[in-house]
Each structure stands twice: as structure tokens, then as C-alpha cells.
């Protein structure tokens, strides 16, 4: 049993294979998927998928690159739907300077307002942080007390960054990047992150792990992330499956308790 804690199965890139993905949730190793949002439109579609399929859950939120989409209309939508049982988190939200900092203030405003909204429903936070670690840690000094649980998804930094996140009592989620040969920095971070603070994801349709690198990613490939983490840590694959599944249920507590189905 594995849970893909971050998978954009509402992406148009996966539209043709979505029926197969859903079918595999009933028969394969991956039996729960959390579909996060990055825009207003994707929030609508991730919510719709969660309503359609028993084993799909969702998170609602505006990605920092889409910060200007945060407005009264989105706020109204969030307040109307955040209490729904299949909405298990707010996200993905955060800071991203990969393409520059022209909208830096808008990103902060978007992040801060969404933290306020999430707090009203006691939702855990899925953070996206890319090339903005200094500002993110500075932000955490003021806002860590405003949310109970947070995970930095698609971790792509180093040991020092991972240690700082752990010091702030945040979860860390790893993707297929751990299988890429040049990313020793990420594999070294895996070694120091305690298994109880770790989750796994695909970030589908992006970042397909070896041996599927370069293809469209999909929830089934979470297995390869888990196997690589087991190899790095020198533990059994089954232990990674059990513990990361337990972590996901504890973190996304609106999913309920694992019923074995």
C-alpha cells in the first residue's frame, strides 16, 4: 500500500490515461491519490475529481506563480468548499523565484491570505518552495505558529535545508528526483530525514522516476520513489510503504483511518 500524496491527475496531459489511473487505484499498489491545486481552475477540477472517485482526495490553493489569481472569487469558492470531507489540505502554496522576483510581493500576499483561510478549517498546508529558501525561512519565523501541520513537497535542495525544515517541525516529501543520477544532494537529504517525517509523491505528470524518466509521470510510479528511498536508507521496501502510508493518514487526517481497502 502506498499513497501518492501529490499528483496532478487533473492535468490535461493525463486526460487520456485517467480512466486507467483510476482503475489501477482499485487493483494496484497505489490506492490513494491526493490531487493538489495550483490555480483557480485546477482547484475546481481537483475538487470535481475528488467528488467523482472514492480514492481521490484533493487540496485547494493558488501556486505562487499564479498569485494574481487569488481574489475574492477564489476566497468565496474556498470558504464554500474547504469543509467538504474530501478536501484534505490547502495547497500547493508558497514562494517560487525560479523565473524571477517581479511578483514577489504578490506571492507573499497570496501566501499569507491562504494561510489565514486554511487556519479557519484547521487544514494542513502543502508548500511549494523553489529558489526562495531564504525568504521562506524568514517567513516561517513569523508564520509557523499560524498552521499546525505543513509539508514541503517535491524537495529539491540539500541536507542543510532539510535540517532547517525539520527544526520547524515540517514534513518533507520526495519525488522521482531521488532516482536521478546527478541529484546526490537530494539523496543525502533522504538519509538524514527520519522516516516518520517523510512522505512520497510523484508530482505527476512531471518528474517521472527512473526507469521512466522523460515520460509522463503517473501515480503508479510512486513505487520507484519508495524503492529508491528504501535503498538509500538501507531498509525494507515494505517498511517504507507502511510508514509513509501511516504518515500520510496522520498528516491528511480528513482521509480518516486506513481501512485496508
C-alpha positions, -999 to +999 in steps of 0.1 A: +000+000+000+013+034-010-002+069-012+008+093-038+005+125-017+009+149-046-003+140-081-019+164-106-041+137-122-064+165-133-037+177-158-048+177-194-016+157-201-030+128-183-066+130-196-063+101-220-049+077-193-070+090-164-096+061-166-067+036-164-051+055-135-084+054-116-089+017-124-054+010-110-063+025-077-086-004-072-061-031-081-026-017-078-001-008-052-011+028-052-046+030-036-049+067-026-041+098-045-041+134-033-047+159-062-034+193-052-042+226-070-021+254-084-047+278-098-084+286-095-093+263-125-072+234-111-089+239-077-122+234-094-111+203-113-093+187-084-124+191-063-145+176-091-122+145-093-124+140-055-162+141-057-162+116-086-138+090-073-137+074-038-099+070-036-091+105-048-087+134-024-078+170-031-061+201-019-072+236-029-049+266-034-031+291-056+005+284-066+029+314-062+033+316-100-004+322-102-005+347-072-026+372-091-054+347-094-060+350-056-091+372-054-125+375-037-140+349-061-114+323-051-119+332-014-156+326-018-151+293-035-126+281-008-149+291+020-178+272+004-158+240-002-130+237+023-152+219+048-160+191+023-148+158+035-125+151+005-107+184+008-078+173+030-053+203+027-046+237+013-020+237-015+001+240-032+011+274-019+044+291-012+072+310-029+089+305-063+116+327-077+128+304-104+116+327-131+124+359-112+110+380-084+089+405-103+058+393-084+075+388-051+051+409-031+021+393-048+034+359-038+038+369-002+003+384-002-012+353-018+006+330+007-004+350+038-040+352+028-042+315+021-027+307+055-054+327+071-081+308+051-066+274+059-065+282+096-102+287+097-106+250+087-075+237+105-062+223+072-026+211+068-005+231+043+012+217+012+041+241+005+058+247-028+093+263-024+116+268-054+147+290-054+133+310-025+145+293+006+160+323+024+127+342+021+107+311+031+126+306+063+123+343+071+086+340+065+084+309+088+097+329+117+066+350+117+040+325+104+050+290+118+025+294+146-003+301+122-007+265+110-004+231+127+009+209+100+029+216+069+048+196+042+073+209+017+065+189-014+089+179-042+120+186-021+149+195-043+175+211-020+202+197+003+209+184+038+212+219+054+178+229+040+162+196+052+176+201+087+161+236+088+127+223+078+129+195+104+137+221+130+105+239+121+086+206+125+077+203+088+073+171+068+094+166+037+081+149+006+103+133-021+097+127-058+114+108-086+142+133-083+157+109-058+163+085-087+181+110-110+219+103-110+230+139-107+209+145-075+232+133-048+222+163-027+186+151-025+197+115-017+219+128+011+189+147+024+168+115+023+194+098+046+190+124+074+152+128+072+136+105+098+111+081+083+083+095+104+089+129+089+089+117+053+062+113+026+064+104-010+048+116-042+051+116-080+042+153-088+026+137-119+026+144-147+061+158-141+094+142-128+089+106-138+114+085-119+139+061-134+133+039-154+105+061-168+124+094-168+113+116-197+079+101-199+046+114-184+046+106-147+016+088-131+007+076-095+018+041-101+054+053-103+053+062-066+067+027-061+100+036-077+104+066-053+097+043-024+121+016-035+149+042-040+143+056-005+144+021+009+177+016-009+192+049+003+182+043+039+191+006+038+157-006+050+130-028+036+107-015+008+077-028+029+088-006+058+088+025+036+054+016+023+039+011+058+054+041+074+048+066+046+012+055+044+008+059+081+024+094+078+000+104+051-031+094+071-018+112+101-010+143+081-041+144+059-063+134+088-095+141+069-089+109+049-098+091+081-081+059+092-068+033+068-094+006+063-074-017+042-094-010+011 
